Amino acid sequence: MSTVEQQLDDLKAQITSELPNDVSVSSVKYEGPELVLYTRDPKKFARQGDLVRKLASKLRKRITVRPDPDVLSPPEKARAEIESVVPEEAGITDLDFHADTGEVVIEAQKPGMVIGRHGSTLREITKNVGWTPEVVRTPPIESSTVSNVRNFLKQERDDRRNILERVGRQIHREEMSDDQWVRITTLGCCREVGRASFILSTPETRILIDCGDKPGAEGEVPYLHVPEALGAGAQTIDAVVLTHAHLDHSALIPLLFKYGYDGPIYCTEPTRDLMGLLTLDYLDVAAKEGRTPPYESEMVREAIKHCIPLEYGDVTDIAPDVKLTFHNAGHILGSAVSHFHIGDGLYNVAFSGDIHYDDTRLFNGATNDFPRVETLVLESTYGGRNDYQTDQADSEEKLMEVIKETAERGGKVVIPAFAVGRSQEIMLVIEEAMRSGEIPEMPVHLDGMIWEATAIHTTYPEYLRDDLRDRIFHEDENPFLADEFNHIDGGEEERQDVADGGPCIILSTSGMVTGGPIMSWLSHIGPDPDSTLVFVGYQAQGTLGRRIQNGWDEIPTSEVGMGSNGNGGRGTLSLNMNVETVDGFSGHADRAGLMNFVKTMNPRPEKVLCVHGDERSTQDLSSALYHDFNMRTFAPKNLETFRFL
Ligand SMILES: [Zn+2]
């Protein structure tokens, strides 16, 4: 008998002895990090609400209880019961019964009302019908990404359960080594921005953290083929942890499956969905630019199938000697500071991923409270000694000023923006300014993936700043549903109509004017001297955005996709519109934010590795942290290995 079988037998015996005599357990299984108990008495479990919680804390495991299939009420009867138990205001939109596992997935507009106070309504459901309910939110704005991911996972349910059982056995395998050490190897994003990737290893376990591309340098990928990484075979990786969905952290995650990786990806639920959206777009853009994409869309589906979503604060076993906990990073939807507890009190490492230290309109500031941390791996994007950003309130005021002046001239405001994060932040600023009368009401057109990304934000309000979350819970106060917002879904014809119309605001991808519908807006509105182009995000070297920012006003028509306009693509477009730059809407902490993150960190780490910034930023931040806080700091290069312990 293998050791995992033995372990499960022992657990079953222990659980049986802990439970009251009339509550039986027919089998126990691992599914990913969870211990699943099958019982013939689901209703009795539900009646004693504390039972599962007590077992979980006694066994120090995450526990799920499921009914044996033959004790279930028939779905049609269960449906009627559930609809009578759950208040009508919960707005159930779908019930999906899975007889093989006794689970019923309830999709509702107000999941909180299905759950009830401390889960009371959920227990009521099980008490009545025996089924184990699982609740998901109906997106307030229809999202094709969310529904595609959910449908796909539904269709792949059997396969997914096999994966989870296999992963569960891996996590709970017996430890083989008596050695004790912890190492971090840097595979990318050191003294550079982009291609984030690290290996965290112990004698027992190897974990890959992030696997991104380098924007503007497509060939430069993380050093995956060194022996410390996948050089020993992709199957030698135990787990992949994804801090957030930005492509410089996620783009090459699907590639791992092409290399033969078949294990779990730990991330938050919104990160999973956004990764799907952004990596599929990444393949699309590569194809349009005539590059060979590094993997096929099938690999994106594999990645999604292998995701194990975790919520902030869940302490989760991901290997025999490693526990992972995610915390809010304040950077984009679902972004997570990833904390690893290694061994039983042996060592603790936190990877910041990308962080924003202060609150923004969208997110609470990054969490920096941990039970213990000895080493912090810290992003340094704005770690340089002069990298102070404009205060957001001042930036907002300037942006409103620009909008007001442009509208008074009868012009239009065009804002190139990234679909995820900055667009929603700007939407909130504009919505409030219109509501308070600071700027006149006018249509705000959203083009490219912005609408879809916004829909994903509203699907996961738990991940947004407290007061914004509360507003989304009350449908009539959801700022993203404001009347001004219009989704451009009619293509070129609709754009022409908007261009021929009155004052308005247009938010469009791509954020650095490197392609996408913004090109079409430039060709429509670029020649109008009354209109204004406003940059709200960083424009990288070599992008059209940066060149326009630097004063370029004659753009070859081939650049804006007007090549077929009867001039053979050799003409130019005169950019007569005003060009403004408004800084201060960054999703990253600036120098002060990074210093404050470490200063107020509890407990303060002994060592800090400054990564994810150019050479100057990482070195500046490293020496400032050393001088101010007297800690050991490093600005590593790629392919360095640090040994702790
Ligand atoms: Zn990021």
Residues whose N, C-alpha, C, O or C-beta is under 5 A from the ligand:
A	BS01	ZN	H246 D354
